[in-house]
Amino acid sequence: MANPRWRHRPEGSNWGDFGPDDQNGRLNLITPENVRQGLAEAREGLVFCLSLPLDYPGGNLLNERRHPPVLRP
């Protein structure tokens, strides 16, 4: 199912596997059954945030190509 546009994909890459207009990538592999299995693992009903602040870790010291978003009103 690989898109012929990708002649030299990195090993393990799924570039093009879900069509040329795909925006979800590997999220396409999450099925309703996977979601049900995940829900079955819940024991206490606790919730917590997995996201990081938009400016964390701030700056681009470790990666000069990284630029934190600029928040504007």
Summary of the structure (lengths in Angstrom):
residues: 73
radius of gyration: 18.4
end to end distance: 43.7
largest distance: 47.4
contacts: 81
relative contact order: 0.09
helix: 19%
strand: 0%
